[in-house]
Amino acid sequence: MQAIRSLFMPKWSSDVRLDGKTAIVTGANVGIGKETAKDLAGRGARVILACRDMAKGEQAARDIMREVKAAKVVARQLDLADTKSICQFAENIYNTEKALHYLINNAGVAICPHSLTVDGYEMQFGVNHLGHFFLTFLLLDLLKHSAPSRVINLSSATHAMGKIQFDDLSGEKNYHPFRAYAQSKLANVLFTREMAKRTEALGVMTYCVDPGVVNTEITRHIVRPLVDIIKTFSFVLKTPAEGAHTTIYCAVTPENQLLTGGYYKDCASAQSCRAGQDDGTALKLWAVSCHLLGIRWR
Ligand SMILES: NC(=O)c1ccc[n+]([C@@H]2O[C@H](COP(=O)([O-])OP(=O)(O)OC[C@H]3O[C@@H](n4cnc5c(N)ncnc54)[C@H](OP(=O)(O)O)[C@@H]3O)[C@@H](O)[C@H]2O)c1
């Protein structure tokens, strides 16, 4: 089975060190985020695990410290479904960190039943897009001050099936769990594209990542029999460590070999779908996101 896997699993490795760098990884207590944090810590970076459940976050920090000699990791509370929590997290970062070189917007909720964030946004749009949009906005001064710095947004191939439903962002008229996920992942692509234009001159580069199909807990809201079928074929799924490769690739590859605002998959530049390249929609989403959050981000 391993021999078959090695035929189609993309291979990539790099020994770039990140000593002296600081990174935040959201949703770092499990899955792709935890493996990303572990890899960055192994390269010498100080890594802040931004987790909504502190017990899980601290356990992840202990796991990483056990596996990575001299790892500099710390867990901090962040609930992306609550703008107050996002503000508190950012305030804490400004109080404790002198620099921030990497913001990895990795956390995600997928294909869940209709529910709302604390602030009343549809959960998947609220956490996957708005929460990360707001977090990035709040941390931008530190990212600018630490330039060159990078923001890496985790999207998904499912963005290709997404449409931004500007007339029903709360999903109250017509909610479908998968459509809402695809919409939020398209929003990640559009956010990356629009942000790149605004922050490139400031030395803050932005990349969007499709990690592939990865064997993680992301399936937690999908009905059990379907998950069981998917897991039967787990040998064709990426492991969480493999799923972290493209994020790490975007973090360590020299800037002149990457395109800010670009979409990356299997450790290489890739094309997002047509809707992901729609500058008009990207601009409109930017304006709507600012309006919903009550912020001015020009
Ligand atoms: N796995 C795949 O096949 C796949 C494919 C394409 C894209 N992706 C993307 O990759 C990213 C990582 O996914 P994964 O597969 O590693 O999923 P995962 O194992 O389910 O991990 C998701 C992480 O996000 C956190 N999270 C969820 N809601 C949050 C909130 N309100 N505030 C803060 N953190 C929150 C979770 O925390 P808790 O543990 O506390 O819930 C968990 O740490 C996601 O953005 C996902 O959309 C995954």
The ligand as an SDF file (V2000), in Angstrom:
LIG
                    3D

 48 52  0  0  0  0  0  0  0  0999 V2000
   -9.1010   17.9510    5.7180 N   0  0  0  0  0  0  0  0  0  0  0  0
   -9.3080   18.2370    4.4420 C   0  0  0  0  0  0  0  0  0  0  0  0
   -9.4770   17.3390    3.5930 O   0  0  0  0  0  0  0  0  0  0  0  0
   -9.3320   19.6650    3.9750 C   0  0  0  0  0  0  0  0  0  0  0  0
   -9.5080   19.9000    2.5990 C   0  0  0  0  0  0  0  0  0  0  0  0
   -9.5160   21.2070    2.1380 C   0  0  0  0  0  0  0  0  0  0  0  0
   -9.3710   22.2440    3.0220 C   0  0  0  0  0  0  0  0  0  0  0  0
   -9.2220   22.0130    4.3590 N   0  0  0  0  0  0  0  0  0  0  0  0
   -9.0760   23.1730    5.2450 C   0  0  0  0  0  0  0  0  0  0  0  0
   -7.9530   23.0050    6.0830 O   0  0  0  0  0  0  0  0  0  0  0  0
   -8.1430   23.6940    7.3140 C   0  0  0  0  0  0  0  0  0  0  0  0
   -7.7920   22.7800    8.4740 C   0  0  0  0  0  0  0  0  0  0  0  0
   -8.7050   21.7120    8.4610 O   0  0  0  0  0  0  0  0  0  0  0  0
   -8.4360   20.2740    9.1040 P   0  0  0  0  0  0  0  0  0  0  0  0
   -8.7240   19.3050    8.0370 O   0  0  0  0  0  0  0  0  0  0  0  0
   -7.1470   20.2350    9.8180 O   0  0  0  0  0  0  0  0  0  0  0  0
   -9.6850   20.2350   10.1140 O   0  0  0  0  0  0  0  0  0  0  0  0
   -9.8420   19.8180   11.6560 P   0  0  0  0  0  0  0  0  0  0  0  0
   -8.9750   18.6750   11.9890 O   0  0  0  0  0  0  0  0  0  0  0  0
  -11.3110   19.7060   11.8550 O   0  0  0  0  0  0  0  0  0  0  0  0
   -9.3020   21.1090   12.4150 O   0  0  0  0  0  0  0  0  0  0  0  0
  -10.0300   22.3150   12.3810 C   0  0  0  0  0  0  0  0  0  0  0  0
   -9.4820   23.2350   13.4380 C   0  0  0  0  0  0  0  0  0  0  0  0
  -10.2410   24.4600   13.3960 O   0  0  0  0  0  0  0  0  0  0  0  0
  -10.6330   24.7590   14.7230 C   0  0  0  0  0  0  0  0  0  0  0  0
  -11.8420   25.5840   14.8020 N   0  0  0  0  0  0  0  0  0  0  0  0
  -13.0880   25.2940   14.3860 C   0  0  0  0  0  0  0  0  0  0  0  0
  -13.9300   26.2920   14.7200 N   0  0  0  0  0  0  0  0  0  0  0  0
  -13.1950   27.2350   15.3630 C   0  0  0  0  0  0  0  0  0  0  0  0
  -13.4780   28.4710   15.9820 C   0  0  0  0  0  0  0  0  0  0  0  0
  -14.7250   28.9510   16.0500 N   0  0  0  0  0  0  0  0  0  0  0  0
  -12.4720   29.1810   16.5420 N   0  0  0  0  0  0  0  0  0  0  0  0
  -11.2100   28.7020   16.5250 C   0  0  0  0  0  0  0  0  0  0  0  0
  -10.8760   27.5210   15.9790 N   0  0  0  0  0  0  0  0  0  0  0  0
  -11.8540   26.7860   15.4130 C   0  0  0  0  0  0  0  0  0  0  0  0
  -10.8700   23.3940   15.3830 C   0  0  0  0  0  0  0  0  0  0  0  0
  -10.9170   23.5320   16.7870 O   0  0  0  0  0  0  0  0  0  0  0  0
  -11.6830   22.4090   17.6840 P   0  0  0  0  0  0  0  0  0  0  0  0
  -10.8140   21.2060   17.6950 O   0  0  0  0  0  0  0  0  0  0  0  0
  -11.8160   23.0680   19.0180 O   0  0  0  0  0  0  0  0  0  0  0  0
  -12.9970   22.1720   17.0070 O   0  0  0  0  0  0  0  0  0  0  0  0
   -9.6270   22.6790   14.8550 C   0  0  0  0  0  0  0  0  0  0  0  0
   -8.5110   23.0540   15.6160 O   0  0  0  0  0  0  0  0  0  0  0  0
   -9.5930   24.1610    7.3030 C   0  0  0  0  0  0  0  0  0  0  0  0
   -9.6270   25.5480    6.9610 O   0  0  0  0  0  0  0  0  0  0  0  0
  -10.2460   23.3530    6.2010 C   0  0  0  0  0  0  0  0  0  0  0  0
  -11.3260   24.0370    5.5830 O   0  0  0  0  0  0  0  0  0  0  0  0
   -9.2070   20.7390    4.8580 C   0  0  0  0  0  0  0  0  0  0  0  0
  1  2  1  0
  2  3  2  0
  2  4  1  0
  4  5  1  0
  4 48  2  0
  5  6  2  0
  6  7  1  0
  7  8  2  0
  8  9  1  0
  8 48  1  0
  9 10  1  0
  9 46  1  0
 10 11  1  0
 11 12  1  0
 11 44  1  0
 12 13  1  0
 13 14  1  0
 14 15  2  0
 14 16  1  0
 14 17  1  0
 17 18  1  0
 18 19  2  0
 18 20  1  0
 18 21  1  0
 21 22  1  0
 22 23  1  0
 23 24  1  0
 23 42  1  0
 24 25  1  0
 25 26  1  0
 25 36  1  0
 26 27  1  0
 26 35  1  0
 27 28  2  0
 28 29  1  0
 29 30  1  0
 29 35  2  0
 30 31  1  0
 30 32  2  0
 32 33  1  0
 33 34  2  0
 34 35  1  0
 36 37  1  0
 36 42  1  0
 37 38  1  0
 38 39  2  0
 38 40  1  0
 38 41  1  0
 42 43  1  0
 44 45  1  0
 44 46  1  0
 46 47  1  0
M  CHG  2   8   1  16  -1
M  END
$$$$
